[in-house]
Amino acid sequence: MKKLATTILLSAAAAVAANAQTSADALRYSTNDYYGTARTMAMGNAFTALGGDLGSLGINPAGSAVNSFSQVTISPSVSIVSTRASYLGEPSLSNAYGAAEHNSKTRFTVPNFGFVLTHDTGRRTGLKSFSWGLVANTTSYFLDNMATGGINGETSFAGSLAANVGNYASSALQGDNAYWNTNASWLSIVGWQSGMISNYGTSDKDYIGATEKLYADNTIQVPDKLSQKYGRQAHGTKYDIVLNYALNFSDKLFIGANVGFQSINYSMNTYFKEAAMNPSSFEVEFDNGHGGTAKTNFDNLRYRYHYGASGTGIYGKFGAIFVPSQWVRIGAAIQTPTAVMLKENWQHAGDTYYSDYNYNAHATSPRGEYECKLVSPFRFNAGVAFTFGPYAVLSADYEFCNYSQMKFMEKDTNDQTAFEGVNNDIKDFTGSAHSFRIGAEVKPTPEIAVRAGYGITSSPERYYENNVKKTPSTFKRSFAAGLGYSSHGSFFFDLAVRGTRNPVEYIYPYSDYIFDNNNNVISLTPEIRNKQMMWDVVATLGFRF
């Protein structure tokens, strides 16, 4: 039950700039999930010390100089994302229940293609050869398809929306100019214009949700059970076009450098629906416009949100591989911060339906746009590999990145003043991430290779417990396997399968809004727990010359 006198307006859902960036946005565009050739992926991308494959150039630029031949490859793939989302998992919601739902989505792409040209100097020592190449390589796929729902009789999307409008009169939320002439959130404006919220009493600053009822004791509550549904779909790619140059000194030391041009494309659509299980319990009284009142019943509402982003950036990467003996290789690489020019767009829409269709309402916001700069942090990786003649290879990598160094700034001036809030959130709620990768290759015959790999990455996200910053205990894990065939001539073919299990994602479709006199939450918002598994099948066709 919501007490009118003690309702708290949460700053996160009150009037905020429509273009507000978040630490989640920064992480989305700054983290890497290496895609390469089938060989590198089958071996867990543990290639910092190995090189010799076009998929390794994005990991260590020195890798292109390891082989004495030139090569060209193309690697088509099929990616399948599978989600299992459960709704209303929070036990404190006594008057609610939900169930887990499975969803999947498939996408065909070409995550890696390119070439490397190697030139022999004719020397037996010193600079034996140099190589240069161009490789297009995917570093992240944004692929998502999830939906889940349940029954809730305690809180509602419309109720949260009504509680979090802020100190704005309803007259300020009307008309097309409201989106540009007030600081009210676009969600609040769409909520008012689509009939999800309305005024009650004599004040035009007091709001009630379409799913709520005002009682004689001056309280507001959801009168009966609501069927709620949340869904999200996303797609996009972050890929790099890499210009590479590397040198081979006496087959002992390999050094290389990349200039990387990064491209980001991302699109996400979410929706939230809630419908009355028993519309007769949701009676609503309206001004009929003729000095009297009319009654109808709330039936259902739908809210939709679109967000998209595109951007381009540039960075440098430098690496080396040292071969102290024929059995051991040591590698290291460092990548400079990437400055990405981002262009974001967003749009809100809402519909509310009643038993009397004369009171149905719809609203769509204009499409908002904003441009800014995102700077991602330094990235460092090191590795060691053990070779056992032509029969086997064992490789291990470590990668480090401090994501608390991410920051937003103005596109042209680099001024961070407008982003002080989100940049402080980045420092508070992100930290260092550590990745460990291991891979192995065994060749039972000179033509056939059997491969396997594994990777684990700690979470860059942070949270506070008793004023102490902590790291979530969950990890991102991947495992892979593959086969390879190499002819005695120039042709080779590789196949890999990789599975990636992401940490459990917690989603809250609307904010808590029912508090007691001590600002303690009485009824929590529904909690969605989303488990995601990504499967990638990659094939590489290559030629040596």
DRENBA-547801 format. One record per residue (C-alpha): residue in one letter; x, z, y. Coordinates in steps of 0.001 Angstrom, whole numbers, padded with zeros to 6 digits, always signed. Example, Ala and Ser with C-alpha at 12.3 -4.5 7.8 and 13.67 -1.06 7.14 Angstrom:
2
a+012300+007800-004500/s+013670+007140-001060/
This chain:
545
m+000000+000000+000000/k+001319-000919+003424/k+000860+001644+006194/l+000409-000101+009512/a+002237+002554+011487/t+005338+002547+009355/t+005946-001087+008507/i+009630-001966+008967/l+010688-005404+010160/l+013768-006389+008204/s+016391-008039+010342/a+017095-010593+007604/a+013553-011921+007727/a+012793-011363+011396/a+013359-013995+014028/v+016682-015687+013310/a+018223-019009+014172/a+016934-021755+011916/n+020433-023051+011374/a+021922-019735+010249/q+024785-020230+007801/t+025422-017730+005020/s+028330-016558+002900/a+026558-018210-000067/d+026813-021578+001720/a+030534-021024+002311/l+031117-020161-001358/r+029109-023144-002567/y+031324-025595-000672/s+034640-023769-001172/t+034742-023013-004902/n+036113-025511-007414/d+034967-026402-010907/y+037545-028996-011928/y+036387-032202-013563/g+039058-034570-014716/t+039777-036800-017639/a+038520-035933-021105/r+041994-034725-022053/t+042378-032258-019194/m+038845-030925-019616/a+039210-030543-023390/m+042313-028398-022770/g+040552-026140-020267/n+042243-027834-017258/a+045380-025787-018050/f+047653-028522-016671/t+049682-026933-013877/a+052861-027113-015981/l+052002-030164-018104/g+051104-033115-015885/g+051214-036615-017271/d+047468-037195-016970/l+045380-038494-014102/g+043078-035512-014462/s+045993-033214-013651/l+046783-034660-010214/g+044225-032476-008467/i+045720-029403-010172/n+049418-030155-009604/p+050527-033236-007624/a+053886-033266-009454/g+052092-034252-012664/s+052052-037979-011873/a+055860-038207-012189/v+056034-036702-015685/n+055346-039942-017536/s+057641-042963-017385/f+054737-045438-017462/s+051917-046451-015136/q+048305-045931-016109/v+044709-046492-015072/t+041678-044544-016334/i+037949-044208-015892/s+035929-041242-017171/p+032121-041469-017319/s+030229-038306-018225/v+026823-036826-018938/s+026050-033384-017518/i+023155-031223-018705/v+022165-027985-016993/s+019995-025513-018886/t+018401-022491-017196/r+016553-019453-018484/a+014860-017595-015656/s+012855-014390-015986/y+010437-013139-013335/l+009525-009598-012350/g+012257-007969-014357/e+012294-004930-012106/p+010562-002066-013999/s+009380-000370-010791/l+006747-003075-010436/s+004198-001287-012585/n+001342-003607-011759/a+003202-006783-012635/y+004547-008763-015523/g+006372-012018-016112/a+008090-014096-018749/a+011261-016155-019157/e+011065-019919-018734/h+013515-022580-019910/n+014303-025701-017872/s+016920-028427-018017/k+018184-031414-016059/t+020490-034305-016991/r+022762-036426-014818/f+025100-039354-015523/t+028231-039581-013359/v+031822-040771-013247/p+033821-037645-012362/n+037284-039222-012517/f+038874-042630-012060/g+042085-043912-010575/f+045564-045180-011190/v+049211-044160-010991/l+052094-046622-010577/t+055536-045473-011707/h+058773-047129-010558/d+062052-046680-012438/t+065148-046453-010181/g+067500-047366-013018/r+069464-044137-012687/r+070144-041825-015623/t+070489-038738-013410/g+069226-037722-009992/l+066139-039576-008822/k+065153-041377-012030/s+061692-042530-010920/f+058968-042107-008361/s+055241-042581-008645/w+052271-043007-006383/g+048606-043227-007064/l+045021-042851-005993/v+042520-040746-007901/a+038880-039895-007233/n+038095-036586-008867/t+035009-034380-008864/t+035639-030721-008098/s+032024-029466-008288/y+028656-030664-009524/f+025587-029160-007915/l+022955-029484-010600/d+020017-027119-010910/n+016465-027101-012216/m+014740-023759-012625/a+011217-022425-012437/t+009669-019135-013366/g+006652-017025-012566/g+004531-014024-013361/i+001627-011827-012325/n+002016-009422-009397/g-000599-007056-007958/e+001572-005048-005586/t+003350-007363-003165/s+002980-010943-001959/f+004882-013688-000188/a+002259-013798+002563/g+002410-010024+002977/s+006171-010092+003439/l+005801-012947+005884/a+003244-011000+007938/a+005473-007914+008030/n+008487-009853+009222/v+007193-012053+012045/g+008837-009844+014637/n+007558-009013+018097/y+006096-012449+018727/a+002562-013113+019907/s+000584-015572+017848/s+000234-017775+020926/a+004015-018279+020834/l+003777-019566+017247/q+001325-022366+018013/g+002019-026015+018641/d+004995-028291+018020/n+006990-026763+020864/a+007069-023366+019128/y+009936-024512+016912/w+012150-025187+019926/n+010868-022838+022636/t+010974-019485+020806/n+013526-017623+018731/a+010955-016939+016025/s+011975-018091+012584/w+010606-021456+011551/l+009222-019783+008436/s+007081-017493+010610/i+005845-020443+012666/v+004921-022445+009577/g+003293-019334+008082/w+001048-018957+011128/q+000233-022634+011515/s-000546-023073+007811/g-002858-020036+007626/m-000623-017875+005416/i-000812-015129+008038/s-003344-014248+010733/n-004003-011595+013349/y-006184-008555+012811/g-007726-006158+015303/t-007350-006826+019016/s-003572-007406+019175/d-002068-010856+018835/k+001162-009257+017557/d-000354-007570+014502/y-000319-009775+011399/i-001859-009664+007955/g-001185-011954+005021/a-003832-014237+003561/t-003315-012385+000277/e-003947-008946+001851/k-006974-006863+002798/l-007440-004379+005641/y-009093-001120+004507/a-011023+001485+006455/d-008176+004029+006281/n-005993+001665+008329/t-003938+000452+005418/i-003211-003019+004130/q-002675-003908+000493/v-002929-006736-002023/p-006449-006169-003439/d-005939-007756-006862/k-003487-009611-009066/l-001713-012768-007922/s-000172-015470-010057/q+003231-016223-008528/k+005559-019143-009211/y+009052-019876-007911/g+011019-023070-008452/r+014252-024647-007312/q+015892-028016-007798/a+019289-029039-006516/h+021747-031854-006930/g+024904-033021-005285/t+028624-033477-005667/k+031855-032310-004155/y+034600-034791-004894/d+038091-035559-003646/i+039862-038852-003076/v+043529-038022-003556/l+046540-039997-002368/n+049493-038890-004471/y+053262-039277-004336/a+055724-037648-006758/l+059430-037723-007676/n+061261-037276-010977/f+064741-035765-010854/s+066663-036070-014130/d+063508-035342-016177/k+064102-031703-015213/l+062385-031300-011881/f+059215-033027-010729/i+057825-032552-007223/g+054731-034072-005678/a+052336-034007-002768/n+048681-034923-002253/v+046626-035778+000757/g+043070-035022-000253/f+039954-036352+001440/q+036956-034264+000453/s+033326-035324+000477/i+030347-032993+000034/n+026727-033946-000574/y+024139-031319-001429/s+020349-031243-001548/m+018076-028357-002536/n+014305-028001-002687/t+012553-024702-003362/y+008921-023748-003560/f+006847-020601-003897/k+003215-020508-004986/e+000799-017637-005297/a-002808-017867-006358/a-005591-015333-006663/m-006398-014493-010271/n-009851-013445-009080/p-010602-015091-005699/s-013710-012946-005185/s-011414-009943-004667/f-009680-011696-001753/e-012501-011909+000755/v-011389-012977+004220/e-013417-012719+007438/f-012922-015335+010152/d-014140-015876+013665/n-016626-018713+013298/g-016036-019901+016849/h-019621-019253+017851/g-019416-015578+018663/g-019904-014455+015066/t-017933-014232+011837/a-017750-016193+008621/k-016471-015160+005219/t-014480-017009+002602/n-012058-016169-000194/f-008355-016808-000449/d-007543-019102-003348/n-003855-020081-003243/l-000911-020940-001022/r+002194-023074-001388/y+005424-022819+000561/r+008176-025465+000369/y+011668-025519+001799/h+014241-028302+001903/y+017911-027862+002724/g+020578-030526+002696/a+024204-030767+003722/s+026876-033400+003896/g+030446-033160+005023/t+033962-034528+004951/g+037249-032681+004990/i+040989-033041+004534/y+043712-030912+002967/g+047220-031076+001591/k+048544-029957-001766/f+052135-029521-002923/g+053439-028828-006392/a+056445-028767-008710/i+057160-028743-012442/f+060456-027457-013800/v+061680-028123-017364/p+064363-025518-018238/s+064428-026657-021880/q+062784-029201-024118/w+060374-026497-025271/v+059259-024973-021973/r+057724-026217-018733/i+056927-024163-015632/g+054659-025370-012841/a+053230-024177-009531/a+051130-025645-006726/i+049632-024583-003423/q+046718-026145-001555/t+046249-025803+002180/p+042934-024725+003727/t+040330-027470+003812/a+038580-028115+007106/v+035155-029598+006363/m+032872-031000+009043/l+029396-030050+007854/k+026087-031542+008905/e+023089-029531+007714/n+019380-030333+007746/w+016322-028286+006788/q+012527-028376+006819/h+009684-025947+006043/a+006131-026719+004922/g+003120-024632+003909/d-000459-024968+002687/t-003188-022356+002343/y-006448-022937+000455/y-009719-021007+000585/s-012991-021197-001305/d-014484-022705+001843/y-012329-025766+002427/n-013173-025701+006165/y-010559-022990+006543/n-007772-024766+004648/a-004636-025265+006687/h-001351-027151+006465/a+001815-027207+008549/t+005188-028941+008385/s+008078-028103+010647/p+010236-030751+012263/r+013502-031565+010505/g+016239-029410+011946/e+019860-030466+012128/y+023082-028667+012938/e+026791-029483+012766/c+029651-027043+012305/k+033073-026669+010700/l+033830-024713+007522/v+037428-023771+006753/s+038133-022835+003137/p+041182-020716+002195/f+044570-021384+000611/r+044561-021911-003146/f+047515-021139-005419/n+048037-021883-009104/a+050896-021425-011549/g+051331-022302-015190/v+053606-022375-018215/a+053537-024751-021164/f+055246-024796-024528/t+055869-028078-026304/f+056600-028377-029997/g+058073-031821-030220/p+055487-034588-030618/y+053209-032329-032685/a+051657-029713-030413/v+051305-028341-026879/l+050194-024901-025685/s+049525-024364-021981/a+048305-021507-019776/d+047333-021421-016065/y+046554-018826-013439/e+044772-019632-010169/f+044179-017395-007137/c+041990-017819-004074/n+040989-015249-001444/y+037523-016343-000359/s+037256-013642+002301/q+039378-016001+004444/m+036568-018562+004672/k+035122-019002+008142/f+032628-021038+010113/m+033388-022322+013599/e+032150-024795+016164/k+032831-028357+015161/d+034730-029474+018261/t+036072-026294+019852/n+036863-024104+016804/d+035060-021290+018609/q+033772-018649+016140/t+031611-016645+018561/a+028303-018081+017337/f+029292-017337+013727/e+030515-013777+014175/g+027745-012357+011993/v+028198-014664+009016/n+032007-014536+009239/n+031834-010733+009122/d+029537-011026+006090/i+032110-013288+004434/k+034804-010652+004942/d+032512-007876+003694/f+030851-009575+000730/t+033481-011937-000660/g+036987-011343-001944/s+039677-012731-004201/a+038857-014661-007366/h+041233-014970-010308/s+041070-017761-012866/f+042819-017917-016229/r+042893-021114-018274/i+044442-021891-021646/g+044616-025126-023591/a+046094-026482-026793/e+046677-029901-028305/v+047647-030658-031888/k+048549-034135-033185/p+048131-034402-036981/t+049189-038051-036658/p+050927-039918-033818/e+047623-041621-032955/i+045177-038710-033191/a+044989-035565-031016/v+042760-032511-031453/r+042246-030322-028370/a+040630-027065-027295/g+040524-024989-024135/y+039073-021874-022550/g+038726-020586-018995/i+037499-017435-017292/t+037003-016783-013563/s+036220-013506-011855/s+033453-013361-009277/p+034408-013845-005617/e+031282-011935-004567/r+031363-008281-003563/y+028786-005526-003155/y+028710-001990-001820/e+027892+001117-003845/n+028167+004518-002150/n+029995+002774+000713/v+032655+001487-001685/k+033241-002276-001983/k+033064-003367-005611/t+033414-006540-007649/p+030661-007622-010078/s+031715-007230-013698/t+030353-010631-014700/f+032602-013665-015186/k+032249-017411-015222/r+033372-018649-018642/s+034016-022110-020034/f+035038-023415-023448/a+035902-026937-024451/a+037002-029147-027320/g+037906-032772-027723/l+039561-035609-029591/g+041938-038334-028515/y+043103-041672-029885/s+046185-043522-028669/s+047123-046936-029981/h+050692-048052-030491/g+050134-050332-027534/s+048625-049541-024145/f+045086-048428-024993/f+043909-044819-025320/f+040512-043156-025621/d+039593-039467-025238/l+036384-037499-025694/a+035610-033936-024569/v+032715-031500-024580/r+032711-028514-022239/g+030240-025673-021892/t+030219-023436-018808/r+028264-020193-018620/n+027723-018987-015070/p+027185-015326-014151/v+023596-014110-014017/e+022038-015022-010672/y+019612-012625-008971/i+017006-014231-006712/y+014510-012437-004454/p+011854-014904-003273/y+010778-012707-000358/s+011978-009520+001286/d+010922-005930+000654/y+008371-004924+003252/i+006460-001831+002077/f+008186+001390+003180/d+007332+005075+003489/n+007890+007211+006578/n+011550+007694+005601/n+012140+003934+005317/n+012345+004100+001543/v+010982+001084-000327/i+007682+001839-002022/s+007218-001486-003790/l+010137-003820-004463/t+010021-007565-004164/p+010004-009422-007506/e+013396-009939-009043/i+014288-013243-010690/r+017164-013252-013146/n+018533-016731-013752/k+020961-017592-016548/q+022536-021025-016300/m+024515-023035-018832/m+026173-026348-017988/w+027191-028861-020658/d+029510-031774-019884/v+030343-034651-022213/v+033215-036771-020874/a+034789-039935-022262/t+037999-041446-020879/l+039089-045033-021313/g+042678-045667-020248/f+045502-048210-020258/r+049250-047713-019947/f+051529-050423-018626/
